[in-house]
Amino acid sequence: MVLPNQIDRVAVFFDMSNLYFVARDLGVRIDYARLLEFLVAGRRLVCAYAYVTLAGEESSAVPFLTWLRRNGFRVVTRTLRRGSDGALRGDLDLEMAVDVLLQTPHVDVIVLVTGDGEYCYLVETVQRLGRRVEIASAPRNTAVELMELADYYVDLEVNLRHFSQPRPLAAGRVRPEPEHGEEEVWQEQELADDDLDR
């Protein structure tokens, strides 16, 4: 039996700088292929975009950008530049907003992987065009207004087990052994998370 939402066409837009801070704050590494699969949730993926700000020529980012492209992401990059006021700028908000609006006629659901409150007006515009908007981020990195506007909010922190792995420890550091009772709490949390739709 096919559920009605399984025929939904979905476009996913990753604000990689926002996602970087989510991963850093939570102390995890993100498996982007698994995250994409989790967010699509059995629906039909039309496209996935990744917006990446680079510091200078940053050759260390090339393997990551290549991996994203080879795994179906359309990658949009911008190099950080120093403004006349001396501040570094490199956000891709405008590019992401334009791509969202260009894809809106072709999909049923727009998934924005960001917590940036500057996208509130974009969310309202897409909704006025008759499309659903889902926001995916960690609550601590998400503007309250953005969460409230979303047709559906995906809490990445609660769902980490679907797409993350622990960040490796620096050389010479040892991960502490769990104290008595900690392991049981984790198992109870996993069981509780299984009750979620996603």
ZABAZA-385840 format. One record per residue (C-alpha): residue in one letter; x, y, z. Coordinates in nm, 4 decimals, decimal comma. Each point is the difference from the previous one (the first is absolute). Layout:
residues N
TORMI / res / px / py / pz
TORMI / a / X / Y / Z
...
//
This chain:
residues 198
TORMI / res / px / py / pz
TORMI / m / 0,0000 / 0,0000 / 0,0000
TORMI / v / 0,1361 / 0,3421 / -0,0969
TORMI / l / -0,0513 / 0,2735 / 0,2570
TORMI / p / -0,1064 / 0,3418 / -0,1355
TORMI / n / 0,3176 / 0,1742 / 0,1176
TORMI / q / 0,2219 / -0,2570 / -0,1798
TORMI / i / -0,0897 / 0,1540 / -0,3361
TORMI / d / 0,1059 / 0,3474 / 0,1183
TORMI / r / 0,2822 / 0,1539 / -0,2004
TORMI / v / 0,2670 / 0,1453 / 0,2305
TORMI / a / 0,2854 / 0,2474 / -0,0415
TORMI / v / 0,2561 / 0,0297 / 0,2818
TORMI / f / 0,2222 / 0,3039 / 0,0601
TORMI / f / 0,2965 / -0,0296 / 0,2390
TORMI / d / 0,1404 / 0,3135 / 0,1640
TORMI / m / 0,3363 / -0,1655 / 0,0645
TORMI / s / 0,1348 / 0,2725 / 0,2295
TORMI / n / -0,3038 / -0,0356 / 0,2272
TORMI / l / 0,0335 / -0,3783 / -0,0111
TORMI / y / 0,3703 / 0,0289 / 0,0859
TORMI / f / -0,0860 / 0,1840 / 0,3227
TORMI / v / -0,2701 / -0,2547 / 0,0852
TORMI / a / 0,2523 / -0,2846 / -0,0386
TORMI / r / 0,2684 / 0,1866 / 0,1938
TORMI / d / -0,2336 / 0,0893 / 0,2865
TORMI / l / -0,1284 / -0,3571 / 0,0251
TORMI / g / 0,3475 / -0,1549 / -0,0370
TORMI / v / -0,0884 / -0,2225 / -0,2951
TORMI / r / 0,0974 / -0,0600 / -0,3614
TORMI / i / -0,2872 / 0,0000 / -0,2459
TORMI / d / -0,0465 / -0,2643 / -0,2669
TORMI / y / -0,1561 / 0,2230 / -0,2664
TORMI / a / -0,1289 / -0,2864 / -0,2138
TORMI / r / -0,1835 / -0,1479 / 0,2996
TORMI / l / -0,1279 / 0,3432 / 0,1033
TORMI / l / -0,1385 / 0,0576 / -0,3494
TORMI / e / -0,1666 / -0,3415 / 0,0020
TORMI / f / -0,1456 / 0,0716 / 0,3457
TORMI / l / -0,1428 / 0,3367 / -0,1079
TORMI / v / -0,1467 / -0,1341 / -0,3246
TORMI / a / -0,1695 / -0,2722 / 0,2089
TORMI / g / -0,1100 / -0,2251 / -0,2855
TORMI / r / -0,1317 / 0,2809 / -0,2190
TORMI / r / 0,1246 / 0,0831 / -0,3513
TORMI / l / 0,3156 / 0,2123 / 0,0043
TORMI / v / 0,0093 / 0,2549 / -0,2822
TORMI / c / 0,3230 / 0,1760 / 0,0996
TORMI / a / 0,2341 / 0,0705 / 0,2895
TORMI / y / 0,2113 / 0,3144 / 0,0239
TORMI / a / 0,2956 / 0,0659 / 0,2319
TORMI / y / 0,1140 / 0,3591 / 0,0635
TORMI / v / 0,3630 / 0,0161 / 0,1142
TORMI / t / 0,2032 / 0,3072 / 0,0972
TORMI / l / 0,3746 / -0,0428 / -0,0518
TORMI / a / 0,2879 / 0,1827 / 0,1662
TORMI / g / 0,2363 / 0,0964 / -0,2832
TORMI / e / 0,1032 / -0,2728 / -0,2429
TORMI / e / -0,0468 / -0,2635 / 0,2748
TORMI / s / 0,1290 / -0,3058 / -0,1844
TORMI / s / -0,0910 / -0,2127 / 0,3022
TORMI / a / -0,3677 / 0,0430 / -0,0936
TORMI / v / 0,0423 / -0,1473 / -0,3497
TORMI / p / -0,0471 / -0,3676 / 0,0994
TORMI / f / -0,3135 / 0,0872 / 0,1986
TORMI / l / -0,1468 / 0,2079 / -0,2852
TORMI / t / 0,0829 / -0,2794 / -0,2463
TORMI / w / -0,1694 / -0,2545 / 0,2260
TORMI / l / -0,3125 / 0,2181 / 0,0214
TORMI / r / -0,0163 / 0,0341 / -0,3797
TORMI / r / 0,0552 / -0,3723 / -0,0561
TORMI / n / -0,2815 / -0,0769 / 0,2430
TORMI / g / -0,2612 / 0,2077 / -0,1789
TORMI / f / 0,0332 / 0,3390 / 0,1681
TORMI / r / 0,0056 / 0,3165 / -0,2068
TORMI / v / 0,2781 / 0,1949 / 0,1693
TORMI / v / -0,0008 / 0,3800 / 0,0126
TORMI / t / 0,3122 / 0,1647 / 0,1440
TORMI / r / 0,1161 / 0,3474 / 0,0914
TORMI / t / 0,3367 / 0,1173 / 0,1281
TORMI / l / 0,0158 / 0,2158 / 0,3108
TORMI / r / 0,0778 / 0,3639 / -0,0844
TORMI / r / 0,0889 / 0,2911 / 0,2200
TORMI / g / -0,2534 / 0,2833 / -0,0257
TORMI / s / 0,0801 / 0,3723 / 0,0110
TORMI / d / -0,0738 / -0,0079 / 0,3732
TORMI / g / 0,2627 / -0,2721 / 0,0508
TORMI / a / -0,2506 / -0,2763 / 0,0755
TORMI / l / 0,0215 / -0,3336 / -0,1822
TORMI / r / -0,3040 / -0,0809 / -0,2113
TORMI / g / -0,0878 / -0,3121 / -0,1911
TORMI / d / -0,3593 / -0,0928 / 0,0664
TORMI / l / -0,2019 / -0,1672 / -0,2718
TORMI / d / -0,3466 / 0,1052 / 0,1216
TORMI / l / -0,0958 / 0,1662 / -0,3283
TORMI / e / 0,1170 / -0,2936 / -0,2121
TORMI / m / -0,1912 / -0,2458 / 0,2148
TORMI / a / -0,3165 / 0,2124 / -0,0090
TORMI / v / 0,0136 / 0,0297 / -0,3806
TORMI / d / 0,0531 / -0,3755 / -0,0434
TORMI / v / -0,2890 / -0,0767 / 0,2370
TORMI / l / -0,2326 / 0,2271 / -0,1976
TORMI / l / 0,1143 / -0,1501 / -0,3309
TORMI / q / -0,0675 / -0,3545 / 0,1240
TORMI / t / -0,3319 / 0,0769 / 0,1735
TORMI / p / -0,2209 / -0,0541 / -0,3115
TORMI / h / 0,1524 / -0,3470 / -0,0474
TORMI / v / -0,0466 / -0,1442 / 0,3500
TORMI / d / -0,2580 / -0,0521 / 0,2735
TORMI / v / 0,2340 / 0,0419 / 0,2974
TORMI / i / 0,3016 / 0,2250 / 0,0599
TORMI / v / 0,2357 / -0,1148 / 0,2778
TORMI / l / 0,2326 / 0,2703 / 0,1327
TORMI / v / 0,2859 / -0,1335 / 0,2109
TORMI / t / 0,0702 / 0,3217 / 0,1868
TORMI / g / -0,0884 / 0,1888 / 0,3131
TORMI / d / 0,0632 / 0,3449 / -0,1458
TORMI / g / -0,2864 / 0,2366 / 0,0791
TORMI / e / 0,0763 / 0,1986 / -0,3152
TORMI / y / -0,1908 / -0,2670 / -0,1936
TORMI / c / -0,3345 / 0,0774 / 0,1682
TORMI / y / -0,1284 / 0,2105 / -0,2889
TORMI / l / 0,1112 / -0,2660 / -0,2491
TORMI / v / -0,1948 / -0,2643 / 0,1952
TORMI / e / -0,3132 / 0,2183 / -0,0024
TORMI / t / 0,0377 / 0,0620 / -0,3744
TORMI / v / 0,0345 / -0,3706 / -0,0838
TORMI / q / -0,3048 / -0,0752 / 0,2165
TORMI / r / -0,2010 / 0,2689 / -0,1821
TORMI / l / 0,0934 / -0,1798 / -0,3221
TORMI / g / -0,1761 / -0,3076 / 0,1390
TORMI / r / 0,2979 / -0,2094 / 0,1038
TORMI / r / 0,0853 / -0,1526 / 0,3368
TORMI / v / 0,3226 / 0,1029 / 0,1691
TORMI / e / 0,1923 / -0,2160 / 0,2440
TORMI / i / 0,2833 / 0,1411 / 0,2098
TORMI / a / 0,2740 / -0,2314 / 0,1272
TORMI / s / 0,2506 / 0,1160 / 0,2599
TORMI / a / 0,0820 / -0,0218 / 0,3685
TORMI / p / -0,2230 / 0,2184 / 0,2197
TORMI / r / 0,3004 / 0,1734 / 0,1583
TORMI / n / 0,1102 / 0,1115 / -0,3502
TORMI / t / -0,3438 / 0,0945 / -0,1319
TORMI / a / -0,1909 / 0,3273 / 0,0115
TORMI / v / -0,3283 / -0,0479 / 0,1854
TORMI / e / -0,1934 / 0,1835 / -0,2749
TORMI / l / 0,1326 / -0,2445 / -0,2589
TORMI / m / -0,1105 / -0,3020 / 0,2053
TORMI / e / -0,3456 / 0,1529 / 0,0462
TORMI / l / -0,0432 / 0,0753 / -0,3715
TORMI / a / 0,0967 / -0,3480 / -0,1157
TORMI / d / -0,2724 / -0,2407 / -0,1045
TORMI / y / 0,2164 / -0,2648 / 0,1633
TORMI / y / 0,3103 / 0,0359 / 0,2163
TORMI / v / 0,2618 / -0,2773 / 0,0045
TORMI / d / 0,2086 / 0,0107 / 0,3168
TORMI / l / 0,3413 / -0,1258 / -0,1106
TORMI / e / 0,1259 / -0,0270 / 0,3569
TORMI / v / -0,2717 / -0,2499 / 0,0968
TORMI / n / 0,0582 / -0,2018 / -0,3175
TORMI / l / 0,3815 / -0,0123 / -0,0011
TORMI / r / 0,0131 / -0,3785 / 0,0031
TORMI / h / -0,1400 / -0,0062 / -0,3556
TORMI / f / 0,2879 / 0,1892 / -0,1645
TORMI / s / 0,2920 / 0,0733 / 0,2332
TORMI / q / 0,3060 / -0,1566 / 0,1518
TORMI / p / 0,2093 / 0,1159 / 0,2957
TORMI / r / 0,2752 / 0,2473 / -0,0807
TORMI / p / 0,3396 / -0,1719 / 0,0341
TORMI / l / 0,1981 / 0,0993 / 0,3070
TORMI / a / 0,3244 / 0,1896 / -0,0380
TORMI / a / 0,3175 / -0,2101 / 0,0241
TORMI / g / 0,0815 / -0,0996 / 0,3560
TORMI / r / -0,3523 / 0,0605 / 0,1349
TORMI / v / -0,2074 / -0,2850 / 0,1351
TORMI / r / -0,3783 / -0,0132 / -0,0097
TORMI / p / -0,1212 / -0,0363 / 0,3598
TORMI / e / -0,1765 / -0,3201 / 0,0983
TORMI / p / -0,3726 / 0,0504 / 0,0666
TORMI / e / -0,0867 / 0,0193 / 0,3656
TORMI / h / -0,2419 / -0,2489 / 0,1498
TORMI / g / -0,3461 / 0,0625 / -0,1446
TORMI / e / 0,1041 / 0,2121 / -0,3001
TORMI / e / -0,0183 / -0,2883 / -0,2473
TORMI / e / -0,3490 / -0,0904 / 0,1185
TORMI / v / -0,1145 / 0,3612 / -0,0505
TORMI / w / 0,1317 / -0,0044 / -0,3599
TORMI / q / -0,1872 / -0,3248 / -0,0716
TORMI / e / -0,3206 / 0,1443 / 0,1455
TORMI / q / 0,0449 / 0,3121 / -0,2152
TORMI / e / 0,0444 / -0,2150 / -0,3119
TORMI / l / -0,3210 / -0,1849 / 0,0752
TORMI / a / -0,1820 / 0,3273 / 0,0516
TORMI / d / 0,1388 / 0,1360 / -0,3284
TORMI / d / -0,1349 / -0,3056 / -0,1858
TORMI / d / -0,3491 / 0,1307 / 0,0729
TORMI / l / 0,0672 / 0,3037 / -0,2228
TORMI / d / -0,1407 / 0,0140 / -0,3520
TORMI / r / 0,3499 / 0,0826 / -0,1232
//
